Amino acid sequence: MAARNDALRAAIAAAGWSIDDVAARLDVDAKTVQRWVSQGRHPHRRTREQLARLLQVPSNELWDTDDPIPARRPSAPSTWPTRAEVPNALWSELLDGATERVDICAYSVMWLIETVPGLVGKLGAARRRGARVRIALAAPDGQHTLARGEAEGIGTGLQDLARISWTLLAPAAEDLDLRQHDLEVPASLFRFDDELLWNPYWAGVGEREAPVTRLNLADTSPGNGGIAAAAAKSFDWIWEHSLPHSG
């Protein structure tokens, strides 16, 4: 186990903050911050730099320059013409690699449960690694859920899929942050740390036949950074306007 990070502990104390304060400012799980302090874990570079700015302490004074998480080149933006063409292995790869956050916003995740073997267990494993896992799905009896189903030509079918999704997520409910929305959601969004997959909803077109774009929040280039940041902001808005799922 890595040694605790006394420099980080001291900087947080000097700022007059608690572990929960840091977690709230970075929008990560408090257990993740605790691991940075007590186990000397390294956040991803983007998070590390953000925390150093918040604490007003140079990053190299808080973490060793011998970085156990090397800088990873952000993935280039890429688009698949349909969701069906996204490699199945990519979903598992991104989920298995997430250490800070997993955000999912959709009407249902039945297709993802079928695509990623052991999805519910993998979500729980991400949470136990310290990632904050937030999932916002549709209210099965919601009017917007029905309207979206009708727009896709499946009537009440989407409501049924949302209901089954909630049932299948139930075994991991205690490990996950679950919220239910009855909103006109413009796209499904899947975030794994800084990686995002964005699947828009189009009238008359099923989700499976709509395109998927891969973006990265660590890439600030005009063709990626603004879109990725806007997508992440959209998730946050939906999350704030959704209700906790009561089971």
CORCOR-V313554 format. One record per backbone hydrogen bond with DSSP energy under -1.0 kcal/mol. NH is the residue of the N-H (numbers start at 1). CO is the residue of the C=O. If there is no record, write none. Layout:
[[NH/CO] [NH/CO]]
This chain:
[[5/37] [6/4] [9/5] [10/6] [11/7] [12/8] [13/9] [14/10] [15/11] [16/13] [17/12] [22/18] [23/19] [24/20] [25/21] [26/22] [27/23] [28/23] [33/29] [34/30] [35/31] [36/32] [37/33] [38/34] [39/35] [41/35] [48/44] [49/45] [50/46] [51/47] [52/48] [53/49] [54/50] [55/51] [57/52] [61/58] [62/59] [63/59] [67/65] [78/214] [80/212] [83/210] [84/208] [85/82] [86/83] [90/87] [92/88] [93/89] [94/90] [95/91] [96/92] [97/93] [102/132] [103/191] [104/134] [105/189] [106/136] [113/109] [114/110] [115/111] [116/112] [119/116] [122/118] [123/119] [124/120] [125/121] [126/122] [127/123] [128/124] [129/125] [130/127] [131/126] [132/100] [134/102] [135/177] [136/104] [137/179] [138/107] [139/181] [142/139] [146/142] [147/143] [148/144] [149/145] [150/146] [151/147] [152/148] [154/149] [157/154] [160/156] [161/157] [162/158] [163/159] [164/160] [165/161] [166/162] [167/163] [168/164] [169/165] [172/169] [173/170] [175/172] [177/133] [179/135] [180/243] [181/137] [185/183] [188/199] [189/105] [190/197] [191/103] [192/195] [193/101] [195/192] [196/215] [197/190] [198/213] [199/188] [201/186] [204/151] [205/202] [209/206] [210/207] [212/80] [213/198] [214/78] [215/196] [217/194] [219/216] [224/221] [225/221] [228/224] [229/225] [230/226] [231/227] [232/228] [233/229] [234/230] [235/231] [236/232] [237/233] [238/234] [239/235] [240/236] [241/237] [242/239] [243/180] [245/178]]
